[in-house]
Amino acid sequence: MKFLCQQADFSSHLSLVGRAVSSKPTHPILINIKLVASEELQQVQLTGFDMNLGIQTSFGAEVNEGGEVALPAKLLNDIISRLPSGPITLEQGVANGSAASSVEVTVKSNTGNYRVRGTSTEEYPELPEADDAAVQQVPAIALIDGLRGALIACSQDETKPILTGVNFKLQGNKLLFAATDGHRLGVVETYTDSEGIEAETSETGLELTVPARALRELEKMIGSKPAVDTISLHLGSGQVTFEWMTNQVQQQLTTRTIDGNYPDYQALIPQRFERQVTLDRKQLVSGLERIAVLADQHNNLVKFSIDGTAQQLQLSVEAQDVGSGRETLAAQISGGDIEIAFNVRYLLEGLKTINTQEISINLNGTLEQVIFSPLGGVKTIYLVMPVQIRN
């Protein structure tokens, strides 16, 4: 194997697949990335896989001789990322005095040469192949919007695996994203370009729960302003593959789905509200960020005092032995006055995923679910459970 490529291309794609390489793999071969050079396609394909998450990407190169090899992911990435920009060459040979399966590659740049020991790819597992009959095309922007609004509500508690992922529901051309950690709930409704999968799932819809770790990597790979138009979802038994083309090369992320029935989150969403507050989102975020300095000293607790007569929302923190703070914001308020408290971090994380100028806050009693929603834009529900105010 021998190829010539640009350092920037090699480094960026190595960094990408390295996210799927475990530091404590279940099998020694999985500490490596799989590198395949194609003379026919004039491109290099890289794969990282930890048996749960797999990332595969390609980049163009001048391939003089094709071949494949497994190379230590961290070491190779550390070397390539530190090389000067410009052309680099990678050439494969046999490692002297080593096992038959051991190989050696030489990396050459304008400033020096590096040799890296690798191994054959015989034991490297293939990424699972999904059923080609079960493919759904999803607009990339719809996927990003859904992940942005749901991922922040995923649980970190590994004792409840089903809550550590995002639940997808596909009903016709409607796609629902939902996540909850028991204290908050994020639900986003977006739409596909088609009428759903033409299969036996089309009447009842399709539902699966995907680990948050994989989806965070997917979000990074696609970007907040995706250059790609459409993502293909290949659905298999217990796994899903996201596949797309970028810069005329194919990229994919494969992950296992999470078994189990996701909670009926729709039952948590109130259908009627006694009070509604409408205000500028950025002003609310700025006020919360300022007052969070004191809230951090007081269990992250911030109190909302809603005054319908004055048409004002007051944010306040009373941090004993530290100090206190007040912020007053203009708002449009309907319904009676109320005082209610929240975890300020939950509010900030949710509000920062919304990109509209104004938001509405819908609520009932002091200990009942509160809904934060954008006015216009993507249909989003961010539900937060209030905290009891103790004198």
Beta strands, then each sheet from edge to edge (+ up, - down):
strand 1: 2-6
strand 2: 32-38
strand 3: 43-49
strand 4: 53-60
strand 5: 62-65
strand 6: 67-72
strand 7: 87-94
strand 8: 102-108
strand 9: 113-119
strand 10: 135-139
strand 11: 165-171
strand 12: 174-180
strand 13: 184-191
strand 14: 206-211
strand 15: 230-236
strand 16: 239-246
strand 17: 249-256
strand 18: 275-280
strand 19: 301-307
strand 20: 312-319
strand 21: 323-330
strand 22: 332-334
strand 23: 338-343
strand 24: 358-363
strand 25: 370-374
strand 26: 379-384
sheet 1: 5+ 1- 7+ 8- 9+
sheet 2: 6+ 2- 3+ 4- 17+ 16- 15+ 10-
sheet 3: 14+ 11- 12+ 13- 26+ 25- 24+ 18- 22+
sheet 4: 21+ 20- 19+ 23-
end
